[in-house]
Amino acid sequence: MRIVVVEDEPRTRTGIVQLIRKLSDHYEVVGEAENGLAGLELIERLRPDLVFMDIKMPLMTGIEMLERLTEQGITPKTVILTGYSEFEYARKAIQMKVYEYLEKPITAKNLQLILEKVEQELMYDCLLGIRGGNTTEKIQHMLQRYMLSESESVEPNMMISKLQSLIGLRTGHIQVFNVYLGNGEEQALHEHKARLKQALQQQPDTVYVICELAAYQELVAIFQLAGEQPIQQYVSRLTETMNQQGAQTICCYRGLEHLSELKRCLIELRKLRKWSMVLGNQDVIYRERIEGLQPQTFHYPLHLEQKARSAIIASKWDVLNRYVTEFVNECAGAVYRPQDVFESYTRFFTALTHTATEMHSSELAVQQHELLLPLLQSQTCFELHDAYEAILSWISNMHKPQVNSLNLTVNKALHLIHQHYQEGITLDEIASTLHITPEYLSSLFNKEVKRSFSAYMKELRINKAKELLIVSGLKAYEVASQIGYSDSTYFSRVFKEATGMSPVEYQKLHR
């Protein structure tokens, strides 16, 4: 354990250093300073695990030094040493999350207790895989690891205890505010995070942390308001802030008594998010609001599907647009269960794409499941709209002359891949069928498709796996078998590398 001592009294400083060295060889005093300014520079450079520092010092007080370090995100465990017992000093030290507050003279017993306690916490940090340095980064790292882990072992329990301490949360009245961003760019994520941070800072004495969950396209704010405040009004204002300038975010929230409920809370919020298909995004979505609704039964408009399919067969695109608009309006005509709306959209537009494919060249079939996948993955009103607009545009443009930029040989190879990917068809087998060398096919495939044969196969299988996990109800190992993976464990690993979550997590999120 690396230690720095900042103390303006030479005899006291020397005594503490000597005492630390006597207690154990494991404790390494890596630096000493005689005033706050020198201490600041020393800590910035050495980044110790533990700092002992006086409060009253020349050039810069201990509190001022700690504030400067905190602004930079440098947050070693800190023990305040002082001969002053005024309440204001103690209160300020506690606000700065000082690890301990001890009056001089320091006894060997008290010092040893502190050192052992710090050493134990550092061991926990190492066990939990927590990086040193910036507290915000530590919290982000731990939250991501906890929320993305599938285990319910002792380790997450240790993490929760550590997290609650680092964030500064009390038990009870913890709020979780989930912001779903959809498929936005990384820059947009940073802008939304900055906006959310600014909104949370406007409320005095709010304790909060914001975590990015890129795999789920989410921001998660965990916060606690000072005193008794109407939380629903507050989160409604947060939602208004997040939806400024036409942002397509979906905001949900729920209260917790303890941070250990966080993972179950996020699963619930992801399910609640789908109510945006019915309610839109203008106000925050929460459980009590949903429980107060009385959703009606949605009756699928088969007559509109049949008319829309007839319009495709007759190539009457204006008529098709009219029936699609009628279908969308019917889905929005009352408060229905989001699952009913989602299933109706899926059924309606799958039927249209099947009809369009049957009426035109089979070459278009290779695009069909890729086109439907965004619809099947939709969680919000915006994603539903974007997905069906893309499908409608694709269908409406099918009558126009198409310039096929792909080489005929590559087109044949793609057909073979899509027909036989479940059987694990290889590049060599396709090349043999097409009577060309594997080397030539590989080169041609890379040039035309802009990715390798193996990368294309992997992408195709993962996309098909997503579709099956959402609509088929099959278990993960059954999906693995369906798409040509004999080893379900290997499939799960490949799937998580591609999507950021396991097949089971993905299925829970989208069903």
N, C-alpha and C positions, 0 to 999 in steps of 0.2 A: 504494500500500500504506500503510495507516494504522498508526502505531506509537505505543506508549506506553513511556516509560522510567521505571522505579521504582528509585531509587538514593538512599541517605541521604547519600553524600558529594557535596557540591555541585560540586566541581571535576571529579570523575569523571563525574557526570551531565551536566554542561555539555559536557564533552569528547565523550561518546558522541553527544549530540544534534547537536553541530556536525559531527562526523565523518559521521554518517548523512546530514545535509543536503548535505555536500560530495560525497558519492559519487554521488548522482543526485537530480534533481528529482522523480522518481517516488516517492521515499520521503518520506512526510509524517509528521512527529512531531506528533501531535495532542494530546499531554498529557505532563506530567512530574509526579512525586510524590516526596517526600522520605522517606516511611515506608510501611510495609505497609498500614496502615489507610487512608491517603489514596489509596494505589495501588488498593486494593480498590474504593473508591467511584468512582474515576476509570474503571476498567475496566468496572465495572457500568454506568456511564452512557454511555461512548463506544463500547464493543464493538469494540476495535481488531482488526486482523488479526494483529499481532505485538506481543509484550510482552518487553522486556528488563528483568530485575529482579534485584536483589541477594538473597542468601540471608539475611545478617545485617543486620537493620534494626530500628529502634525500633518499639514498639507492636505490631507484627506481623511475623513473619519472612516471607521469600519463600515458603517451603514452606507455612506456615499460610495465607497469602493465596491460594496456588494451590489448596489444599484447599477453602477457602470458595468459590472461583469454580467449582470442579468440582462441588460440591454443588448449585450453582445451574444447572449445565449450561452455564456460560460457559467455553469452551475455546479461547481464541486460541492460536496457536503461541507457545511460550514459550522464551526463552533465559535460562538462569540465569547471572548474573555473580557471581563470588566470588573472593576472595583466599584462601579456605580450600579445602584439598584433601582434607579428611577423607573417608574412605570412606563414612561414614554419610550425609553430606550428598548425595554422589553417588548412593548407592543409593536414598535417598528421592526424589530428583529423578527418577530413572529410573522408579520406581514410579508417580509422578504423570504419566508420559508427557511429560516435558519435552522440547522439541524439540532443544535443544542445551545443553551444559554447558561453559562456558568460564571459564578462570581469568584474572584481571586481571594485567597490563594488556592490554586488547584492542587488537590491531593492526588497521590499516586493511584489510589483506589478508584476515584472518580474518573481520572484520565483513562485508566485501563478499561473501565466499563464502557466508556465512549468508544475507544479504539476497537474493542471487541465487537461492539454493536455495528460500527461502520464496516468493519471487515466482513461481518456476516451478511450485511446488505449488499456489499460489493460481490460477494460470492453468489448471492441470489441473482444479481444482475447478470453475472457471467453465465449462470445456469439457464437463465431465461433468454440469453442471447441479446441482451440490451447493450447497445453501443454507448460509450461514454460521451461526455460533452454536453451538447445542447439539450436542455430538458424537453423542449418541444419536439425535437427529433426522437428522443427516447420514447415519449408518449406516442408519437405517430407510429414508430416501429412496433411498440408493444400492442397498440390497438389493432394494427394491421395483422400482426401475428395471431392475436387472440381471435379476432372476428373472422379470419380466413381459415382458422384451424378447425379440423373436424373432430378433434379429440375432446373428451370431457374429463381428462385426467386431472391429477393434482396440479400440474404445471399451470393450466389456465387459472386455477384458484389462487395460486401464488401471484400470477400476473394481475389479477383483479385487485388484490390487496395493495400491490405496488402501484398500480394505476390510480386507484382512489387517493392514495397518499400524494403521488406526484401532481395530479391535477388539483388537489385541494378540495375534494368533494366531501360533503357530509352525507351520512346515510339518510335517505328519504328526500322526496321532492327533487329527484334528479330528472332532467328533461332530455329526451333524445329527439333531435330535429334532423330528419333525413331529407336530403335534396338530391333528386334523381336528375341527371343531366342528359341522359341519352348519348347518342354517338357524336358528341361535340369534340372539337379539337382541344389539344392540351392547353392552348392559350386561353380558351374559353373557361376551362376548369379553374385556372389560376385567377381569372377575372371574377368568377362566381365566388371563389373562396375569399378573395379580398373584400368583396361586397358583403358577404356573410359575416366576416370578421368585424368589419366596420359597424354593421348593424348591432352585433352583440356588444361591442365596446360602448355603444351609446347608452346602455343601461348601467347605471353606477353599481359598482361592487358585484358585478356578475362574474362568477367563476366559470370558465368555459375552456373547451379544447375543440379543434376542428380536425377531423381525420379524412384523408382522401382514400377512397376504395376504388381504384381504377378498374379492377376486374368487374365491379358491379356498376361502374359509371356513376358513383355516388360521392357526395360529401356528407359526413356525419358530424353534427355538432352535439356535443354533450355539455350541458350547462346547468347551472343552479342560480336562481335569482335570489337576491337578498330580500328577506322579509316576505310577507304575504302579498302576492300580486296575482291578478287574473291571468293565468297562463294562456288561455285560449286567445285572448285579445293580443297578447304579446307575440305568439307564434303566427297569428294572422298578419301582424305588421311585418314580421320577418318574411313571410310568404310574399307580401306585396313588394318588399324590397328585392327579393330574388327574382320576381317576375317583371321587373322594370325593363323598359326598352324591348318589349316583345319576347323576352326570354322564354324558352319552352321548358321550364323546369317544373317538376312535380314535387311538392313539399308535403311531408307527413310528419306527425310527431306522436310521442307517447311518453308518459311519466313512468319513472321507476322508483322503487324504494331502495334498491341496491344495484351496484354496477354489475353484479354477477348475472343479472337478468338481461344484459345487453344483447347477447347473441340471439336469444329467443325474441327479443324486442325487434331486432332488425328483420328477422324472418317474417314477423307479423306485419311490419311496415311495408315490406316488399309486396305482400299480398294486398294490403290496403291501397297501395299505389295504383293498382289496376282499376280502382274505382274512378280514376281520372277519365277512363273511357266513357264514363257516364256523367261525371260531375265537372269535367274540365279541370283547369289548373288555377282558377282565380282565387281560391281559398285553400287553406291547409286541410288535409284529410287526416282524420283521427277516428279511433274506434267508436267513441260515443256518438259522433256525428253519423257514422254508418249505421249504428244500431238504431238510430232514430228514423231511418228511412223505411219505406214500405215498398220495396221493388215489385214491379208487376212481372207477370210471365210474358216472355217474348215469344211470339209465334212467327216462325221463320217464313218470310214471304216467298214461297216457292214460285208463285206466279211471276214475280219480278225476275227471278233467276231464269225461268224459261223464256221470258221475253228478251232478256239481255243476251242469252245464248242464240236466240233466233236472229237478233240484230248482228251478232258476230258472223253468223253463217251467211247473212245477206250483205255483209260488209257495210252496214248502215251505222256509221260511227257516231253521228249526232244522236241517233235513236238510242244507241248503247249508252252514251253519256247521260241521257235523260233517265234511263232506268237505273243506272248506277246512283245518280243523285237521289232518285226516289227511295232506293234501298238505304242509303246513308241517312236520309231524313227520317225514315221509318225507325231505324235503330236509335235515333236521337229523340224520338217522339215522346218518350216517357222515361221514368227511372226504372231501368232494368238491371239485372245482375250483370256485372262485367264479364263473367264467364259465358253467359248467354250471348252477349254482344260479340265477344271474341270468336266464339264458335260459329256464329252466323257469318261474320266477315270471312272466316277461314273457308267455310263451306261455299259461300257465294263466289269468292274470287278464285278458289281452286276449280270450281266448275267452269268459270269463264276461261281460265288458262288452258284447261283440258280441251275445251271446245276449239279454242284458237289453234292449239297445236294439231288437233285432228284435221283441221281445215287447211293447214299449210304444210310445208316441208317438214319432215321428221327431224331435220337438222335443228329446228327450234326447240326440240324436246330437251336437248342438253342444257338449255338455259332455264327451263321451267322451274325445277326445284330450287335453283339459286335465286330466282325471282320471288318465289313464294316464301323463302326462308325469313326475310325481314318481317313479313306479315305474321309468320308463326312465332317470331320472337317478340312481337309487339307487347309492350307493357302499359303504354299510355295512349291517350287520344291522338297525340302528335305522331307517334310511330305508326299507328293504324292508318292515319291519313296519308303519310308519306309513302307507306307500303302500297296502299291500293292505288294511289296516283301513279306510282311507277308501273304497276301492273297494267293499269288502264292505258298509259302512254305506250307501253310495249305492244299491247293488243291493237291499239288504234293505228300504229305505224306498220303493222305487219303487211298491209296491202301495198305499201310503197315498195318500189324496187330496192332490193338490198344488194349492196356490193360486199360480197364475202371476201374479206381480206385474208382468210386462212388458206393455206395450201391444201389442195384436195387430199393429199396423203395424210396431213395432220388432221383434217376433218374425219377421215376414216378411222384414224387412231383414236380420236376422241369418242366416236361412236362405240368402238370396241371397249374403251375404258368404262364408259357409262353403262354398257350392257353387262360387263363382267367384273366390275371392281369388287363385288362381294366374294368372288372366287379367288381374289388375289392375283389377277392377271398381271404378267410381267412385261417389261419392255421387250425382252427377247421374244416372247410369245407373239406380241403384236407385230414386231418386225418380221417374224417368220410368216405370219398370216398375210402381210402386205408385200412379201417377197423383196424385202430390202434388208440391209444390215442394221443391227442394233445401234452401231455408232452413227450411221447416217440419220436414223430416226431420232436419236437423242439430240443431235445437233439441230435438226430441222424443228423439233419440238421446242427446244430452248429459244430458237430464233423467232418462231411464230407465236407461241403461247406466252413468251416472256418469263417462263419459269421451267424448272426441270420436271421431268416425268414424275419423279418420286414426290416432289413438292406438290404437284397437281393432284396426284393420287391421295396424298395426305389431306389436302384441303377438301377434296371431294368427299372423302370418308367422314371427316369431321363435320362438314355441313349436313351430310345425310344423318349422322348421329344426332345432331341438334334437332333435326326434323323429327326423328323417331322418338327422342326423349320427350319432345313436347306433345306429339299427337298420338303416339301409339300405346302409351301406358306400359311399355316393356321395361324390364329391369335393365340396369347398366350392362350386366354380362350378356343379356339377350341381344341388346343393341350391338355390342361388340361382335357377336357371332353374325348378326345380320349384315354387317358392313365389312366382314372379312378379317376380323381380328380373332384369332383362336385363343389368345391369352388376354383375359379381361383386365388383369392387373396392368399389363403393358398398355392396353387401350386407355385405361383411366389416366395413366401417366402422360400419354401423348395428348389426350383431351385436355388435361389441366395445363400442359405447356402451351397449348394453342389458345385456350380461352381464359385462363387464370382461375378456373374453378373445376372441381371434380364433376363427373357426370351426374352424381346424385344432387350436388348443390345446384347445378344448372337446371335439372328437372324440377326441383323445388321452386326455383326462382320463376320459371316460366309456366307453371301449371297452376 
